[in-house]
């Protein structure tokens, strides 16, 4: 259950950051409002799960994120971009803290320097994972929004796909570094289950995702936003599947 809380928080964090990176002058306020309602749903679900899985007041962070996401949707509905962006940043920070809390509940860490370093590394990996998932889903939702605003500039979607590719590249470097001797992946147990998870992680999240993002990027050169959005739908599935698999592998490690 805590694994699901972790995923919901990092997913909401990634969506919130993606909205902050989206130029509000080029994208209608309705897009931000709808997406903050999506973040509201993720944070609310995480808060309800935290009330059952995390001790004490662990549910307050995602609950506070749900409140700020709701306030952000109101600000965007009133077309107040400055207030909306500020609340998006606040939501992202709260969900990042909630994710760190969920991760601390998953693993028993020592008080030594090595344990603390591993904890910070785990939080960094989680934030990067949330960016990859959030940016990919955000790009898909943005491509779908062209049906509501056909006059919106195509280079906005192109830019968000590029940002998602950058996040994927950074994650690839971090994943390769973890597979080196002494890395976190060295502690994973062997077996057919681990091999299947590692294969799925690489095929879906680390190999398939960039290909799908690149194909959608090239489709925009036609330009054809509907076809690019269709490819991004598949990219979202690859990103979510890859990151969930990575979470299971990190728990095993």
Secondary structure per residue as TSV (DSSP state, phi and psi in degrees):
chain	resnum	aa	ss	phi	psi
A	1	X	-	360.0	-40.3
A	2	X	H	-64.4	-32.0
A	3	X	H	-61.1	-39.7
A	4	X	H	-68.3	-38.7
A	5	X	H	-61.0	-44.0
A	6	X	H	-57.7	-46.6
A	7	X	H	-65.4	-43.1
A	8	X	H	-62.5	-40.7
A	9	X	H	-68.6	-43.7
A	10	X	H	-70.2	-32.0
A	11	X	H	-64.7	-47.5
A	12	X	H	-64.1	-37.2
A	13	X	H	-60.3	-45.4
A	14	X	H	-64.6	-41.1
A	15	X	H	-64.2	-40.1
A	16	X	H	-65.1	-43.7
A	17	X	H	-65.0	-39.2
A	18	X	H	-60.8	-38.4
A	19	X	H	-66.8	-37.2
A	20	X	H	-63.7	-34.4
A	21	X	H	-80.6	-8.0
A	22	X	S	-85.3	127.8
A	23	X	-	-67.9	113.4
A	24	X	T	-70.1	-18.7
A	25	X	T	-75.2	-18.7
A	26	X	T	-109.3	-14.4
A	27	X	S	-116.8	133.9
A	28	X	-	-60.6	150.3
A	29	X	H	-62.9	-27.1
A	30	X	H	-60.9	-32.3
A	31	X	H	-64.7	-43.7
A	32	X	H	-65.1	-40.6
A	33	X	H	-61.6	-47.4
A	34	X	H	-64.4	-40.9
A	35	X	H	-70.3	-33.0
A	36	X	H	-68.7	-28.0
A	37	X	H	-68.1	-33.4
A	38	X	H	-64.7	-45.4
A	39	X	H	-62.1	-37.7
A	40	X	H	-57.8	-43.5
A	41	X	H	-64.0	-43.0
A	42	X	H	-63.3	-45.0
A	43	X	H	-67.5	-38.1
A	44	X	H	-65.6	-43.7
A	45	X	H	-62.4	-42.1
A	46	X	H	-63.7	-38.3
A	47	X	H	-65.2	-41.7
A	48	X	H	-64.3	-38.7
A	49	X	H	-70.4	-36.7
A	50	X	H	-63.6	-33.4
A	51	X	H	-62.5	-21.9
A	52	X	H	-101.4	-23.7
A	53	X	H	-109.7	-35.7
A	54	X	S	-97.5	138.9
A	55	X	-	-75.3	159.2
A	56	X	T	67.3	-133.5
A	57	X	T	-101.4	32.0
A	58	X	T	-63.3	-21.7
A	59	X	H	-77.3	-11.6
A	60	X	H	-70.8	-32.5
A	61	X	H	-65.5	-54.3
A	62	X	H	-64.4	-30.0
A	63	X	H	-65.7	-42.2
A	64	X	H	-64.0	-37.3
A	65	X	H	-64.0	-37.1
A	66	X	H	-63.3	-39.9
A	67	X	H	-65.8	-45.8
A	68	X	H	-66.4	-34.9
A	69	X	H	-65.3	-39.8
A	70	X	H	-64.0	-41.7
A	71	X	H	-65.5	-36.5
A	72	X	H	-65.3	-39.8
A	73	X	H	-63.1	-36.0
A	74	X	H	-67.2	-41.8
A	75	X	H	-62.6	-40.3
A	76	X	H	-71.3	-32.7
A	77	X	H	-63.9	-36.0
A	78	X	T	-83.2	2.1
A	79	X	T	57.7	52.6
A	80	X	-	-114.4	82.4
A	81	X	H	-62.3	-36.3
A	82	X	H	-64.8	-47.2
A	83	X	H	-65.7	-38.2
A	84	X	H	-62.8	-43.5
A	85	X	H	-65.8	-40.6
A	86	X	H	-60.5	-43.1
A	87	X	H	-70.1	-30.9
A	88	X	H	-62.9	-42.9
A	89	X	H	-63.5	-43.2
A	90	X	H	-62.4	-39.9
A	91	X	H	-63.4	-42.6
A	92	X	H	-61.9	-42.9
A	93	X	H	-64.2	-44.6
A	94	X	H	-63.7	-40.0
A	95	X	H	-70.9	-32.8
A	96	X	H	-64.8	-41.8
A	97	X	H	-66.1	-38.8
A	98	X	H	-65.0	-36.7
A	99	X	H	-65.0	-42.6
A	100	X	H	-62.2	-38.6
A	101	X	H	-65.4	-40.7
A	102	X	H	-64.9	-37.7
A	103	X	H	-68.8	-36.7
A	104	X	H	-66.6	-27.0
A	105	X	H	-78.5	-21.1
A	106	X	H	-78.2	-37.3
A	107	X	S	-120.4	147.5
A	108	X	-	-94.4	109.8
A	109	X	-	-102.2	146.4
A	110	X	-	-79.8	169.1
A	111	X	S	-92.9	3.6
A	112	X	S	-76.0	168.9
A	113	X	H	-62.6	-36.3
A	114	X	H	-64.7	-42.5
A	115	X	H	-62.8	-42.8
A	116	X	H	-66.1	-39.1
A	117	X	H	-62.6	-43.3
A	118	X	H	-62.0	-36.3
A	119	X	H	-64.9	-45.4
A	120	X	H	-64.3	-37.4
A	121	X	H	-63.4	-40.3
A	122	X	H	-64.0	-39.8
A	123	X	H	-65.0	-41.6
A	124	X	H	-62.6	-41.4
A	125	X	H	-63.3	-40.0
A	126	X	H	-64.7	-42.4
A	127	X	H	-63.5	-41.4
A	128	X	H	-66.7	-39.2
A	129	X	H	-62.0	-42.2
A	130	X	H	-63.9	-35.4
A	131	X	H	-64.3	-44.2
A	132	X	H	-61.2	-47.3
A	133	X	H	-67.1	-47.8
A	134	X	H	-63.9	-42.6
A	135	X	H	-66.7	-37.5
A	136	X	H	-66.9	-47.4
A	137	X	H	-65.4	-38.1
A	138	X	H	-61.3	-42.6
A	139	X	H	-62.1	-39.9
A	140	X	H	-63.7	-45.0
A	141	X	H	-65.2	-36.0
A	142	X	H	-67.0	-41.0
A	143	X	H	-62.8	-36.8
A	144	X	H	-67.6	-29.1
A	145	X	H	-68.8	-18.3
A	146	X	T	-63.9	-19.6
A	147	X	T	-68.8	-32.1
A	148	X	T	-85.9	-30.7
A	149	X	-	-131.2	75.9
A	150	X	T	-64.4	-18.7
A	151	X	T	-84.8	0.1
A	152	X	S	-68.4	142.3
A	153	X	-	-66.1	136.2
A	154	X	H	-70.9	-27.3
A	155	X	H	-66.7	-16.0
A	156	X	H	-66.8	-46.8
A	157	X	H	-66.0	-39.1
A	158	X	H	-60.3	-40.3
A	159	X	H	-65.4	-41.9
A	160	X	H	-68.1	-34.3
A	161	X	H	-65.2	-39.6
A	162	X	H	-62.3	-41.4
A	163	X	H	-64.1	-39.9
A	164	X	H	-63.1	-38.6
A	165	X	H	-66.3	-37.1
A	166	X	H	-63.8	-44.2
A	167	X	H	-61.8	-40.2
A	168	X	H	-62.6	-41.7
A	169	X	H	-63.7	-41.8
A	170	X	H	-63.8	-40.8
A	171	X	H	-65.1	-37.5
A	172	X	H	-61.4	-43.5
A	173	X	H	-61.5	-43.2
A	174	X	H	-65.2	-37.3
A	175	X	H	-68.3	-41.9
A	176	X	H	-64.1	-40.0
A	177	X	H	-63.5	-33.2
A	178	X	H	-71.9	-22.0
A	179	X	H	-84.9	-9.5
A	180	X	S	-71.0	160.6
A	181	X	T	-55.8	129.8
A	182	X	T	92.3	-8.6
A	183	X	S	-77.5	174.5
A	184	X	G	-65.0	-33.1
A	185	X	G	-69.0	-17.9
A	186	X	G	-68.2	-19.2
A	187	X	G	-89.4	-0.7
A	188	X	-	-72.9	140.5
A	189	X	-	-72.2	156.3
A	190	X	-	-84.4	-173.1
A	191	X	S	120.9	164.5
A	192	X	H	-67.3	-33.6
A	193	X	H	-65.3	-44.8
A	194	X	H	-63.6	-41.2
A	195	X	H	-62.0	-40.8
A	196	X	H	-65.5	-41.5
A	197	X	H	-66.5	-42.4
A	198	X	H	-63.2	-42.3
A	199	X	H	-62.5	-43.1
A	200	X	H	-66.0	-37.8
A	201	X	I	-60.6	-46.0
A	202	X	I	-73.6	-40.7
A	203	X	I	-68.7	-42.6
A	204	X	I	-85.5	-55.9
A	205	X	I	-86.0	-32.9
A	206	X	I	-105.6	-21.2
A	207	X	I	-113.2	-44.9
A	208	X	I	-74.4	-38.3
A	209	X	H	-60.0	-49.6
A	210	X	H	-63.4	-33.2
A	211	X	H	-63.9	-44.2
A	212	X	H	-66.1	-40.9
A	213	X	H	-64.2	-40.0
A	214	X	H	-66.4	-40.0
A	215	X	H	-63.5	-42.5
A	216	X	H	-65.6	-35.6
A	217	X	H	-63.8	-42.9
A	218	X	H	-70.0	-31.8
A	219	X	H	-64.6	-30.0
A	220	X	T	-69.7	-15.8
A	221	X	T	-73.8	-11.8
A	222	X	T	-68.3	-48.0
A	223	X	T	-94.9	148.6
A	224	X	-	-143.5	94.7
A	225	X	H	-71.1	-30.3
A	226	X	H	-67.9	-43.8
A	227	X	H	-66.6	-39.1
A	228	X	H	-62.8	-38.7
A	229	X	H	-66.1	-38.2
A	230	X	H	-60.6	-40.9
A	231	X	H	-66.8	-36.9
A	232	X	H	-67.1	-29.0
A	233	X	H	-57.9	-46.5
A	234	X	H	-67.4	-36.2
A	235	X	H	-62.7	-36.6
A	236	X	H	-62.5	-43.1
A	237	X	H	-62.3	-41.9
A	238	X	H	-64.8	-41.6
A	239	X	H	-65.7	-47.0
A	240	X	H	-65.0	-43.7
A	241	X	H	-64.1	-43.3
A	242	X	H	-64.1	-41.1
A	243	X	H	-74.5	-36.0
A	244	X	H	-63.7	-40.4
A	245	X	H	-63.0	-40.7
A	246	X	H	-62.9	-37.1
A	247	X	H	-62.9	-43.6
A	248	X	H	-64.1	-36.5
A	249	X	H	-69.0	-37.3
A	250	X	H	-66.5	-36.0
A	251	X	H	-65.9	-39.2
A	252	X	H	-66.2	-33.2
A	253	X	-	-75.1	360.0
